[in-house]
Every structure is written in C-alpha cells, then in structure tokens.
Amino acid sequence: MRVHLSEDEIEVRLAKAEKALGLLRNIKVARSDVSDVEVLDDPLREVMRSGLKVGLRLPWLYYVCRSIRLDQAWAVRRGVPALSFAVRNQGALEHVTVSTNDARELAQRLEGRPARG
C-alpha cells in the first residue's frame, strides 16, 4: 500500500492482492473533506479494539479491512505507524487508518504545518 498526498486530495493506493483479500478499493478523499488527523504509533491495538471487521485479518500482524458497518477502513501492519483521519462525503466511510513510514510528515502536511526533521 502507498499513501499519496497532493494539493487537492489524499489517496490510499492498495496492491491488487490487498484489494481482493481486504475487500477494499483505493480510497481517494479531497483534502477539504479530511479532519481529525492523528498519528497512531500502535495502529494494530486500535484496529483490534474496534469490533467486527470484514477483509484480510492476521491478528497482531496485518489488517486490510473495513468495519461491518463500512464506516471505517484500515490498512495497517505491525511496527509501522499509521495516519488516521476522519472523512466526509465518502458515502458510509467516516474514518481511515493506514500504516505508512511517512505518517508524521503526512499528518503535518494535512494540518497545514511544515514538516520537521
């Protein structure tokens, strides 16, 4: 999976296998529809607390899945921080959490702050 952030939108691009096994598509959200941005150092703990999910689940290792209500999507793996954010205007989808080594930088950019090294 890859996360791409442009001036206009954030896109979570999943590999073909992740799409098929995780029952997900790529996720594109306009930056104006993103809020409540945060970085999770242990995203697996968060996803495991969230109740029933559909998709690819390897407990304590890797999740590419959605909640039963389809309001949350996760693409997270052990040892990699995650970018977590709320979304609007995406149908049932209300929250996305995705692991990326660039989570802190992306969170700062989404919040309009310059990245610190």
C-alpha positions as CSV (number, residue, x, y, z in Angstrom):
1,M,0.0,0.0,0.0
2,R,1.1,3.6,-0.6
3,V,-0.3,6.9,0.5
4,H,-0.1,9.8,-1.9
5,L,-0.9,13.4,-0.8
6,S,-1.4,16.1,-3.4
7,E,-2.6,19.7,-3.1
8,D,-6.2,18.5,-3.6
9,E,-6.5,15.0,-2.2
10,I,-5.1,12.1,-0.2
11,E,-5.2,8.7,-1.9
12,V,-4.5,5.3,-0.3
13,R,-3.4,3.0,-3.1
14,L,-3.7,-0.7,-2.3
15,A,-1.9,-3.5,-4.1
16,K,-4.2,-5.8,-6.2
17,A,-4.0,-8.6,-3.6
18,E,-4.8,-6.2,-0.8
19,K,-7.9,-5.0,-2.7
20,A,-9.1,-8.5,-3.4
21,L,-8.4,-10.0,0.1
22,G,-9.2,-6.9,2.0
23,L,-12.5,-6.3,0.2
24,L,-11.4,-2.7,-0.4
25,R,-10.7,-0.3,-3.2
26,N,-8.3,2.6,-3.4
27,I,-9.5,5.4,-1.2
28,K,-9.5,9.0,-2.5
29,V,-10.6,11.9,-0.3
30,A,-10.5,15.6,-1.1
31,R,-8.3,17.4,1.5
32,S,-11.2,19.6,2.3
33,D,-13.1,16.5,3.4
34,V,-10.3,15.4,5.9
35,S,-10.4,16.2,9.6
36,D,-9.3,14.9,13.0
37,V,-5.8,13.9,11.7
38,E,-3.6,12.0,14.1
39,V,-0.6,9.6,14.1
40,L,-1.0,6.2,15.8
41,D,2.2,4.5,17.0
42,D,0.4,1.2,17.6
43,P,-2.4,1.0,15.0
44,L,-2.9,-2.7,15.5
45,R,-4.1,-2.2,19.0
46,E,-6.7,0.3,17.7
47,V,-8.0,-1.9,15.0
48,M,-8.2,-5.0,17.3
49,R,-10.4,-3.0,19.7
50,S,-12.8,-1.8,17.0
51,G,-15.2,-4.8,16.9
52,L,-16.2,-6.9,13.9
53,K,-14.4,-6.5,10.6
54,V,-14.5,-7.9,7.1
55,G,-11.5,-8.4,4.9
56,L,-7.9,-9.6,5.4
57,R,-7.1,-10.0,9.1
58,L,-3.9,-11.5,10.5
59,P,-4.1,-10.6,14.2
60,W,-1.2,-8.7,15.7
61,L,0.5,-8.6,12.2
62,Y,-1.6,-7.1,9.4
63,Y,-5.1,-5.8,8.6
64,V,-6.6,-4.6,5.4
65,C,-10.3,-4.5,6.2
66,R,-13.5,-2.5,6.9
67,S,-15.9,-2.4,9.7
68,I,-19.1,-4.4,9.3
69,R,-21.0,-1.0,9.1
70,L,-18.5,0.0,6.4
71,D,-17.8,3.3,8.2
72,Q,-14.1,2.6,9.0
73,A,-11.3,1.3,6.8
74,W,-7.9,0.0,8.0
75,A,-4.7,-0.9,6.1
76,V,-2.2,-1.3,8.9
77,R,0.7,-3.5,9.8
78,R,2.8,-4.2,12.9
79,G,5.8,-2.0,13.5
80,V,4.7,0.8,11.2
81,P,3.0,4.0,12.5
82,A,-0.4,4.9,11.0
83,L,-2.0,8.0,9.7
84,S,-5.6,8.2,11.0
85,F,-8.2,10.7,9.8
86,A,-11.9,11.3,9.6
87,V,-13.6,11.9,6.2
88,R,-16.8,13.5,4.9
89,N,-18.6,12.9,1.6
90,Q,-17.5,9.3,1.2
91,G,-20.8,7.5,1.5
92,A,-20.8,5.3,4.6
93,L,-17.0,5.7,5.1
94,E,-16.2,8.0,8.1
95,H,-12.7,7.1,9.2
96,V,-9.5,5.8,7.6
97,T,-6.3,4.4,9.2
98,V,-3.3,3.5,7.1
99,S,0.2,2.5,8.0
100,T,3.0,4.4,6.4
101,N,6.5,5.3,7.5
102,D,5.7,8.9,6.5
103,A,2.7,9.1,8.9
104,R,4.1,12.1,10.9
105,E,5.1,14.1,7.8
106,L,1.7,13.4,6.1
107,A,-0.2,14.4,9.3
108,Q,1.7,17.7,9.5
109,R,1.1,18.4,5.8
110,L,-2.6,17.7,6.2
111,E,-2.8,20.0,9.1
112,G,-1.0,22.7,7.1
113,R,2.1,22.7,9.2
114,P,5.6,22.4,7.8
115,A,7.3,19.0,8.4
116,R,10.0,19.0,11.0
117,G,13.1,16.8,10.5
